[in-house]
Amino acid sequence: MAGKVDVINAIADQAGISKKEAAAAFDAFVNYISDVCQKGDRCAIPGLGSFNVTQRKAREGRNPRTKEKITIPASKNVRFKAGKDLRDLLNVSKKAKKR
């Protein structure tokens, strides 16, 4: 699994910038997506996908320990939907890879 440090190192290598600059760019990118999602807007990144805020309704659940009914409050959730380019990249057939 790639973590934040791995992503920053890859950005620095591919862009030919320092790790400090790559870390600043990465943090700015994450902050921007967070700000857009906090406003309830959709954030689409061509070639990658989009982040959408969804509203989950309040619902009844059960406490697994006591089996008592509880009310789970409404909440907001962020969903990521991979874009077509990313999906196509992940679903390349083995025959296409051999060519």
C-alpha positions as CSV (number, residue, x, y, z in Angstrom):
1,M,0.0,0.0,0.0
2,A,1.3,3.4,-0.9
3,G,1.3,6.0,1.9
4,K,1.7,9.7,2.0
5,V,5.6,9.5,2.0
6,D,5.5,7.2,-1.0
7,V,3.2,9.6,-2.9
8,I,5.4,12.6,-2.0
9,N,8.6,10.7,-3.2
10,A,6.9,9.8,-6.5
11,I,5.8,13.4,-7.1
12,A,9.3,14.7,-6.3
13,D,10.9,12.1,-8.7
14,Q,8.4,12.6,-11.6
15,A,8.2,16.4,-11.4
16,G,11.9,16.9,-10.7
17,I,11.3,18.9,-7.6
18,S,12.4,18.7,-4.0
19,K,10.6,16.5,-1.5
20,K,9.7,19.6,0.5
21,E,8.1,21.2,-2.6
22,A,6.3,17.9,-3.4
23,A,5.0,17.7,0.2
24,A,3.7,21.2,0.0
25,A,2.0,20.5,-3.3
26,F,0.5,17.3,-2.0
27,D,-0.9,19.0,1.2
28,A,-2.3,21.8,-0.9
29,F,-4.1,19.2,-3.2
30,V,-5.6,17.4,-0.2
31,N,-6.6,20.6,1.5
32,Y,-8.3,21.8,-1.7
33,I,-10.3,18.5,-2.1
34,S,-11.3,18.8,1.6
35,D,-12.5,22.4,1.2
36,V,-14.6,21.5,-1.9
37,C,-16.1,18.5,-0.1
38,Q,-16.8,20.6,3.1
39,K,-18.9,22.9,0.9
40,G,-20.8,19.9,-0.4
41,D,-19.5,20.3,-3.9
42,R,-18.2,17.7,-6.3
43,C,-14.5,17.6,-7.1
44,A,-13.6,16.1,-10.4
45,I,-10.0,15.4,-11.4
46,P,-9.7,14.4,-15.1
47,G,-7.9,11.1,-15.6
48,L,-8.3,10.1,-11.9
49,G,-12.0,10.4,-10.8
50,S,-14.3,12.4,-8.7
51,F,-15.1,13.0,-5.0
52,N,-18.7,13.4,-4.1
53,V,-20.4,14.2,-0.8
54,T,-23.4,11.9,-0.1
55,Q,-26.0,12.2,2.7
56,R,-26.8,9.1,4.7
57,K,-30.2,9.0,6.2
58,A,-30.8,8.3,9.9
59,R,-31.6,4.6,10.4
60,E,-32.1,2.0,13.1
61,G,-29.4,-0.4,14.0
62,R,-28.6,-2.8,16.8
63,N,-25.8,-2.7,19.4
64,P,-24.0,-6.0,18.6
65,R,-23.1,-6.5,22.2
66,T,-26.5,-5.9,23.9
67,K,-28.8,-6.5,20.8
68,E,-30.5,-3.3,21.9
69,K,-32.1,-1.1,19.1
70,I,-30.3,2.2,18.5
71,T,-30.8,5.1,16.2
72,I,-27.8,5.8,13.9
73,P,-27.9,9.5,13.1
74,A,-27.8,11.0,9.6
75,S,-24.3,11.7,8.4
76,K,-22.3,12.9,5.4
77,N,-19.9,10.7,3.6
78,V,-17.3,11.2,0.9
79,R,-17.3,8.8,-2.0
80,F,-14.7,8.4,-4.7
81,K,-15.6,7.2,-8.1
82,A,-12.7,6.3,-10.4
83,G,-12.7,7.9,-13.8
84,K,-12.8,6.0,-17.1
85,D,-9.1,6.4,-17.7
86,L,-8.2,4.9,-14.3
87,R,-10.7,2.1,-14.7
88,D,-9.4,1.3,-18.1
89,L,-5.8,1.3,-16.8
90,L,-6.8,-1.2,-14.0
91,N,-8.8,-3.5,-16.4
92,V,-6.2,-4.0,-19.1
93,S,-6.5,-7.6,-20.3
94,K,-3.5,-9.9,-20.1
95,K,-3.4,-10.1,-23.9
96,A,-3.1,-6.4,-24.3
97,K,-0.2,-6.3,-21.8
98,K,1.8,-8.9,-23.9
99,R,1.6,-6.7,-27.0
